[in-house]
Amino acid sequence: MEKVTSTSSQLIVKQEGLTLVPPAEETEKGLYFLSNLDQNIAVAVRTIYCFKSDTKGNEDAVEVIKDALSKVLVQYYPLAGRLTISSEGKLIVNCTGEGAVFVEAKADSTIKEIPDITKPDPITLGKLVYDIPGAKNILEIPPLVAQVTKFKCGGFVLGLCMNHCTFDGIAAMEFVNSWGETARGLSLKVPPVLDRSILKARNPPKIEFEHFEFAEVEDISETSKVYKEEMLYSSFCFDSEKLEQLKKNAMEDGVLDKCTTFEALSAFVWRARTLALRMLPDQQTKLLFAVDGRSRFEPPIPKGYSGNAIVLTNSKCCASELLDNPLSFAVGLVQKAVNMITDSYMRSAIDYFEITRARPSLAATLLITTWSRLSFHTTDFGWGKPVFSGPVALPEKEVILFLSHGDERKSINVLLGLPASAMEIFEELMQI
């Protein structure tokens, strides 16, 4: 198992100018509806895209990216507004047109000197994404904050901070790729569909399922105390051979007749993390992950839907069941959770939030976010595809992230943070 770790280097970044970039033309004003699926995951997501061309320096990178941003914001105008709270007590965007925050910066090093970017490093990589000073909550962070950092080698990094309530991963990548197309003078391959009312709650709301994703699990193993220790961040690379081996292991006892890479890997890391955190045998443990509902809604969500169309599903069992049974048991639980996501389940989840305003509980829970199918690596502002792109940090301590890796995108990097004592055990369990 290839393990990737890094030490924080002294990356020195100097921010030189901050401006607001409004849409290039007059856009609609007023309040813009966010669905209940947008409300659930209102966290700031920070990503970076590193560009280095053999034929082109970074002299005009700031102007090109900034100019393209003002143009693309005409179609994506809610990003130029500000988050606020509606009369119903929900998040909503006030389309003020005041603009995205745009920061110019310089680094006194080369792109190659950025420390290992295959693992989250909020301290070092965080310097490449602008933080709004003194922001106490997400209402004080504009929906889009961009920073372009020029490096001595002629390369540059685009660092973005976007709120998950504005986009899920698929919609976010459609936006970033549209911005790149605009920079290259192309028309948008996937124009945004901004109407989110297609995912409105029903009237009256109708809860037809038990939604355990919102259920609070009692943390009898006191894992929250363990998380007060020093946190270590690591990433583990599963190449296509390792992934095939995992699927074989999951199916060797004949219980399952098929299994996907995601199901095998999710089950494997869920078990390993449960063991590493030394959960008590009768500790209930919950696995949460998002399923893309675009094709599962009836009728399907239109192409270019510019919001959250992902729905959280869950598996739950006690730690002893998870660890004493073969891998096929955990994979079976993951499969059930995937199959649970139907149109009626998703609409029930939307209505559940309408009535309860509950957010998914993360106590004794593992939340897996999979970015392995997102087109991070295709973004092109005119300097070619990024030499690297990915997250700056994990949004919560309970999150494990799957990222595709390698030229063929066939390998998966598993990124996570664990308390130091648990990471030692987890590393051993990753040897397959």
C-alpha positions as CSV (number, residue, x, y, z in Angstrom):
1,M,0.0,0.0,0.0
2,E,1.5,3.3,-1.1
3,K,1.2,5.8,1.7
4,V,1.7,9.5,1.1
5,T,2.6,11.9,3.8
6,S,4.2,15.3,3.8
7,T,5.8,17.9,6.0
8,S,4.6,21.5,5.8
9,S,7.1,23.6,4.0
10,Q,7.5,27.3,4.5
11,L,5.4,28.4,1.5
12,I,5.3,32.2,1.6
13,V,2.4,33.8,-0.2
14,K,1.8,37.5,-0.3
15,Q,-1.7,38.7,-1.1
16,E,-1.4,41.9,-3.1
17,G,-4.9,43.1,-4.0
18,L,-8.5,42.3,-3.4
19,T,-11.4,43.3,-5.6
20,L,-15.0,42.4,-6.2
21,V,-15.8,41.0,-9.6
22,P,-19.5,41.7,-10.5
23,P,-21.2,40.1,-13.6
24,A,-20.2,41.8,-16.9
25,E,-23.9,42.7,-17.6
26,E,-26.9,43.6,-15.5
27,T,-28.4,40.4,-14.0
28,E,-31.6,39.5,-12.1
29,K,-31.9,40.8,-8.5
30,G,-33.8,39.6,-5.6
31,L,-34.1,36.4,-3.6
32,Y,-32.9,33.1,-5.1
33,F,-34.4,29.9,-3.7
34,L,-32.2,27.1,-2.3
35,S,-33.7,23.6,-2.0
36,N,-33.7,21.5,1.2
37,L,-30.9,19.4,-0.4
38,D,-28.8,22.7,-0.5
39,Q,-29.5,23.4,3.2
40,N,-28.1,20.1,4.5
41,I,-24.4,20.7,3.6
42,A,-23.7,24.4,4.0
43,V,-20.0,24.2,4.5
44,A,-17.2,26.0,2.8
45,V,-15.2,23.8,0.3
46,R,-11.7,24.9,-0.6
47,T,-10.0,23.5,-3.7
48,I,-6.8,24.4,-5.6
49,Y,-5.9,24.1,-9.3
50,C,-2.2,24.3,-10.2
51,F,-1.3,25.3,-13.8
52,K,2.1,25.3,-15.5
53,S,2.4,25.6,-19.3
54,D,5.6,24.8,-21.3
55,T,4.7,27.5,-23.8
56,K,3.1,30.3,-21.8
57,G,4.0,32.3,-18.7
58,N,1.7,33.6,-16.0
59,E,1.9,37.4,-16.9
60,D,-1.7,37.7,-17.9
61,A,-3.2,34.9,-15.8
62,V,-4.9,37.3,-13.4
63,E,-6.5,39.4,-16.1
64,V,-7.7,36.5,-18.2
65,I,-9.2,34.6,-15.2
66,K,-10.8,37.8,-13.7
67,D,-12.3,38.9,-17.1
68,A,-13.7,35.4,-17.7
69,L,-15.2,35.4,-14.2
70,S,-17.1,38.6,-14.8
71,K,-18.5,37.1,-18.1
72,V,-19.4,33.6,-16.7
73,L,-21.2,35.3,-13.7
74,V,-23.8,36.6,-16.1
75,Q,-25.1,33.1,-16.4
76,Y,-24.2,32.1,-12.9
77,Y,-25.4,35.3,-11.3
78,P,-26.4,33.9,-7.8
79,L,-22.7,33.5,-7.2
80,A,-22.4,37.3,-7.3
81,G,-24.9,37.6,-4.5
82,R,-24.7,37.0,-0.8
83,L,-26.1,34.3,1.5
84,T,-28.8,35.3,3.9
85,I,-31.7,33.7,6.0
86,S,-35.2,33.6,4.5
87,S,-38.4,34.4,6.3
88,E,-38.7,30.6,6.8
89,G,-35.4,30.5,8.6
90,K,-33.6,28.8,5.7
91,L,-30.5,29.7,3.6
92,I,-31.4,31.8,0.6
93,V,-29.2,33.9,-1.8
94,N,-29.9,37.6,-2.1
95,C,-28.9,38.3,-5.7
96,T,-27.3,41.7,-5.1
97,G,-24.9,41.5,-8.1
98,E,-22.1,42.9,-5.9
99,G,-19.7,40.2,-7.1
100,A,-17.3,37.4,-6.3
101,V,-14.3,38.2,-4.1
102,F,-11.1,38.1,-6.2
103,V,-7.6,38.2,-4.7
104,E,-4.2,38.5,-6.5
105,A,-1.2,37.0,-4.8
106,K,2.5,36.1,-5.3
107,A,4.6,33.2,-4.0
108,D,8.4,33.4,-3.7
109,S,8.8,29.8,-4.9
110,T,8.1,27.5,-7.8
111,I,5.0,25.2,-8.1
112,K,7.3,22.2,-7.6
113,E,8.1,23.5,-4.1
114,I,4.4,23.2,-3.0
115,P,4.5,20.4,-0.5
116,D,2.8,17.1,-1.3
117,I,-0.6,17.9,-2.5
118,T,-2.0,14.4,-2.4
119,K,-3.0,14.9,1.2
120,P,-5.0,17.7,2.9
121,D,-2.7,20.3,4.5
122,P,-4.9,23.1,5.7
123,I,-1.9,25.1,7.0
124,T,0.2,25.3,3.9
125,L,-2.3,24.8,1.1
126,G,-4.7,27.1,2.9
127,K,-2.3,30.0,2.0
128,L,-3.5,29.5,-1.6
129,V,-7.1,30.1,-0.8
130,Y,-8.3,33.5,0.6
131,D,-10.0,33.4,4.0
132,I,-12.4,36.3,4.7
133,P,-10.9,37.9,7.8
134,G,-13.0,37.6,10.9
135,A,-15.8,35.7,9.2
136,K,-17.7,34.0,12.1
137,N,-20.1,31.9,10.0
138,I,-21.0,31.1,6.4
139,L,-23.3,34.1,6.0
140,E,-20.2,36.2,6.3
141,I,-18.4,34.4,3.5
142,P,-19.5,35.3,-0.1
143,P,-20.6,32.3,-2.2
144,L,-17.4,32.5,-4.3
145,V,-14.0,33.6,-3.2
146,A,-11.1,33.2,-5.8
147,Q,-7.4,33.7,-5.4
148,V,-4.8,33.6,-8.2
149,T,-1.3,33.1,-6.9
150,K,1.6,33.6,-9.4
151,F,4.7,31.5,-8.8
152,K,8.3,32.3,-9.8
153,C,8.4,29.4,-12.3
154,G,5.7,31.0,-14.5
155,G,3.0,28.8,-13.1
156,F,0.0,29.8,-11.0
157,V,-2.5,28.4,-8.7
158,L,-6.3,29.2,-8.7
159,G,-7.6,28.7,-5.1
160,L,-11.4,28.6,-4.7
161,C,-13.6,28.8,-1.7
162,M,-17.2,27.9,-2.6
163,N,-20.1,27.1,-0.3
164,H,-21.5,23.6,-0.7
165,C,-25.1,25.0,-0.5
166,T,-24.5,26.6,-3.9
167,F,-23.2,23.5,-5.7
168,D,-22.6,19.8,-5.2
169,G,-19.4,18.4,-6.8
170,I,-20.9,17.8,-10.2
171,A,-22.4,21.3,-10.5
172,A,-19.2,22.9,-9.0
173,M,-17.1,21.3,-11.7
174,E,-19.6,22.3,-14.4
175,F,-19.2,25.9,-13.2
176,V,-15.4,25.8,-13.0
177,N,-15.2,24.2,-16.5
178,S,-17.6,26.8,-17.9
179,W,-15.4,29.5,-16.4
180,G,-12.4,27.9,-18.2
181,E,-14.4,27.7,-21.5
182,T,-15.2,31.4,-21.2
183,A,-11.5,32.2,-20.6
184,R,-10.7,30.4,-23.9
185,G,-13.5,32.2,-25.8
186,L,-15.7,29.2,-26.1
187,S,-19.5,28.9,-25.6
188,L,-20.5,26.8,-22.6
189,K,-20.8,23.1,-23.2
190,V,-23.2,22.8,-20.3
191,P,-25.2,26.0,-19.7
192,P,-26.5,26.2,-16.1
193,V,-30.1,25.3,-15.2
194,L,-30.7,27.6,-12.3
195,D,-34.3,26.8,-11.3
196,R,-34.1,24.8,-8.0
197,S,-37.8,24.8,-7.4
198,I,-37.9,21.4,-9.1
199,L,-36.7,20.0,-5.8
200,K,-39.1,21.9,-3.6
201,A,-40.7,20.1,-0.7
202,R,-44.2,18.7,-1.4
203,N,-47.2,20.5,0.0
204,P,-48.2,19.0,2.4
205,P,-44.8,17.3,3.1
206,K,-44.9,13.5,3.1
207,I,-42.3,11.5,5.1
208,E,-42.5,7.9,3.8
209,F,-39.3,6.4,5.2
210,E,-37.2,6.3,8.4
211,H,-34.3,8.7,7.8
212,F,-31.5,7.2,9.9
213,E,-29.0,9.6,8.2
214,F,-30.4,12.2,10.7
215,A,-30.4,10.0,13.7
216,E,-28.1,10.7,16.6
217,V,-25.9,7.7,17.5
218,E,-24.9,7.6,21.2
219,D,-21.1,7.8,21.3
220,I,-20.6,5.2,24.1
221,S,-16.9,4.6,22.9
222,E,-16.2,8.3,23.5
223,T,-14.5,8.7,20.2
224,S,-15.0,12.5,20.5
225,K,-12.5,12.5,23.3
226,V,-9.9,10.6,21.1
227,Y,-10.4,13.3,18.5
228,K,-9.0,15.9,20.9
229,E,-5.6,14.3,20.4
230,E,-3.2,15.6,17.8
231,M,-4.6,14.9,14.3
232,L,-2.6,13.3,11.6
233,Y,-3.6,13.6,7.9
234,S,-2.7,10.9,5.4
235,S,-3.6,9.6,2.0
236,F,-3.5,6.0,0.8
237,C,-3.3,5.1,-2.9
238,F,-5.3,2.1,-4.1
239,D,-4.2,1.3,-7.6
240,S,-6.4,-0.8,-10.0
241,E,-4.7,-4.0,-8.8
242,K,-5.4,-3.3,-5.2
243,L,-9.0,-2.3,-6.0
244,E,-9.6,-5.6,-7.9
245,Q,-8.1,-7.5,-5.0
246,L,-10.6,-5.8,-2.6
247,K,-13.5,-6.7,-4.8
248,K,-12.3,-10.3,-4.9
249,N,-12.0,-10.3,-1.1
250,A,-15.5,-9.0,-0.8
251,M,-16.9,-11.8,-3.0
252,E,-14.8,-14.8,-2.1
253,D,-17.3,-16.2,0.4
254,G,-20.0,-16.3,-2.3
255,V,-22.5,-14.2,-0.4
256,L,-22.4,-11.4,-3.1
257,D,-22.7,-12.0,-6.8
258,K,-21.4,-8.5,-7.7
259,C,-19.8,-5.5,-6.2
260,T,-18.5,-2.1,-7.3
261,T,-15.2,-0.5,-6.5
262,F,-16.9,2.1,-4.4
263,E,-18.8,-0.5,-2.4
264,A,-15.7,-2.6,-1.7
265,L,-13.5,0.4,-0.8
266,S,-16.2,2.1,1.4
267,A,-16.8,-1.1,3.3
268,F,-13.1,-1.7,3.7
269,V,-12.3,1.8,5.1
270,W,-15.4,1.8,7.3
271,R,-14.2,-1.4,9.0
272,A,-10.6,-0.2,9.3
273,R,-11.6,3.1,10.9
274,T,-14.0,1.5,13.3
275,L,-11.2,-0.8,14.5
276,A,-8.6,2.0,14.5
277,L,-10.9,4.2,16.8
278,R,-11.2,1.1,19.1
279,M,-15.0,1.4,19.2
280,L,-16.7,-0.8,21.8
281,P,-18.3,-4.0,20.5
282,D,-21.9,-2.7,21.1
283,Q,-21.1,0.8,19.7
284,Q,-23.6,1.6,16.9
285,T,-21.6,3.0,14.0
286,K,-23.1,4.8,11.0
287,L,-21.8,5.1,7.5
288,L,-23.1,8.1,5.5
289,F,-22.4,8.8,1.8
290,A,-23.9,10.8,-0.9
291,V,-25.6,9.3,-4.0
292,D,-26.1,11.5,-7.1
293,G,-29.9,11.7,-7.6
294,R,-29.8,13.3,-11.0
295,S,-30.8,10.1,-12.9
296,R,-32.8,8.6,-10.0
297,F,-35.3,11.4,-9.7
298,E,-38.5,11.0,-11.7
299,P,-38.4,12.8,-14.1
300,P,-34.6,12.9,-14.1
301,I,-32.9,16.2,-13.1
302,P,-32.1,18.3,-16.3
303,K,-28.5,18.3,-17.5
304,G,-26.6,21.4,-16.1
305,Y,-28.8,21.5,-12.9
306,S,-26.8,24.0,-10.9
307,G,-27.4,23.0,-7.3
308,N,-27.2,20.0,-5.0
309,A,-28.9,16.9,-6.4
310,I,-27.1,14.5,-4.1
311,V,-28.9,12.7,-1.3
312,L,-27.3,11.2,1.8
313,T,-27.9,7.5,2.4
314,N,-26.8,5.4,5.4
315,S,-25.9,2.1,6.8
316,K,-25.9,1.3,10.5
317,C,-24.8,-1.6,12.6
318,C,-22.9,-2.3,15.8
319,A,-19.1,-2.4,15.7
320,S,-18.9,-6.1,16.6
321,E,-21.1,-7.0,13.6
322,L,-19.0,-5.0,11.3
323,L,-15.7,-6.4,12.5
324,D,-16.6,-10.0,13.3
325,N,-18.2,-10.7,9.9
326,P,-16.4,-11.0,6.6
327,L,-16.0,-8.0,4.3
328,S,-19.0,-9.2,2.3
329,F,-21.3,-8.2,5.3
330,A,-20.1,-4.6,5.2
331,V,-20.3,-4.5,1.4
332,G,-23.9,-5.8,1.6
333,L,-24.8,-3.0,3.9
334,V,-23.3,-0.4,1.5
335,Q,-25.2,-2.0,-1.4
336,K,-28.5,-1.8,0.5
337,A,-27.9,1.9,1.2
338,V,-27.2,2.6,-2.5
339,N,-30.4,0.7,-3.6
340,M,-32.5,2.6,-1.0
341,I,-32.1,5.8,-3.1
342,T,-35.2,6.0,-5.2
343,D,-37.3,9.0,-6.2
344,S,-39.8,8.5,-3.3
345,Y,-36.9,8.1,-0.8
346,M,-35.3,11.4,-2.0
347,R,-38.5,13.3,-1.9
348,S,-39.2,11.9,1.5
349,A,-35.8,13.2,2.7
350,I,-36.5,16.7,1.2
351,D,-39.9,16.7,3.1
352,Y,-38.2,15.3,6.3
353,F,-36.0,18.4,6.4
354,E,-39.0,20.7,5.7
355,I,-40.7,19.4,8.9
356,T,-37.8,18.8,11.2
357,R,-35.0,21.1,10.0
358,A,-32.7,18.3,11.2
359,R,-29.1,18.0,9.9
360,P,-27.3,14.7,9.6
361,S,-25.7,13.8,12.8
362,L,-22.0,12.8,12.7
363,A,-21.6,11.2,16.1
364,A,-19.9,7.8,15.8
365,T,-20.3,8.2,12.1
366,L,-18.1,8.0,9.0
367,L,-19.0,10.3,6.1
368,I,-17.5,9.2,2.8
369,T,-17.4,11.8,0.0
370,T,-16.3,10.5,-3.4
371,W,-14.8,13.0,-5.8
372,S,-13.3,10.2,-7.9
373,R,-15.8,10.8,-10.8
374,L,-15.5,14.6,-10.8
375,S,-13.8,16.3,-13.8
376,F,-11.3,18.2,-11.7
377,H,-8.5,17.4,-14.0
378,T,-10.1,18.8,-17.2
379,T,-10.3,22.5,-16.2
380,D,-8.5,24.6,-18.8
381,F,-8.2,28.4,-18.7
382,G,-5.8,28.5,-21.7
383,W,-2.8,27.1,-19.9
384,G,-3.7,23.4,-20.4
385,K,-5.1,21.0,-17.8
386,P,-4.0,21.4,-14.2
387,V,-0.8,19.7,-13.2
388,F,-2.6,19.1,-10.0
389,S,-6.0,19.8,-8.5
390,G,-7.8,18.8,-5.3
391,P,-9.0,19.8,-1.9
392,V,-7.1,21.9,0.6
393,A,-8.6,20.3,3.7
394,L,-11.3,17.9,4.8
395,P,-14.6,19.7,5.7
396,E,-15.1,17.7,9.0
397,K,-13.1,15.3,11.1
398,E,-15.5,12.4,10.3
399,V,-15.0,12.7,6.6
400,I,-13.0,10.4,4.3
401,L,-12.5,11.6,0.8
402,F,-12.0,9.4,-2.3
403,L,-10.1,11.1,-5.2
404,S,-9.2,9.6,-8.5
405,H,-5.5,9.5,-9.2
406,G,-2.9,8.8,-11.9
407,D,-3.0,9.5,-15.7
408,E,-5.7,7.0,-16.4
409,R,-7.7,8.1,-13.3
410,K,-8.0,4.4,-12.4
411,S,-6.3,4.6,-9.0
412,I,-8.1,6.1,-5.9
413,N,-6.5,8.1,-3.2
414,V,-8.2,7.8,0.2
415,L,-7.7,10.9,2.2
416,L,-8.4,11.2,5.9
417,G,-7.5,12.7,9.2
418,L,-7.3,10.6,12.4
419,P,-6.1,11.1,16.0
420,A,-2.4,10.0,16.1
421,S,-3.0,6.8,18.0
422,A,-5.8,5.7,15.6
423,M,-3.8,6.6,12.5
424,E,-1.0,4.1,13.5
425,I,-3.6,1.2,13.5
426,F,-5.3,2.4,10.4
427,E,-2.1,2.5,8.4
428,E,-1.4,-1.2,9.3
429,L,-4.9,-2.2,8.3
430,M,-4.4,-0.5,4.8
431,Q,-1.8,-3.2,3.9
432,I,-3.7,-5.6,1.6
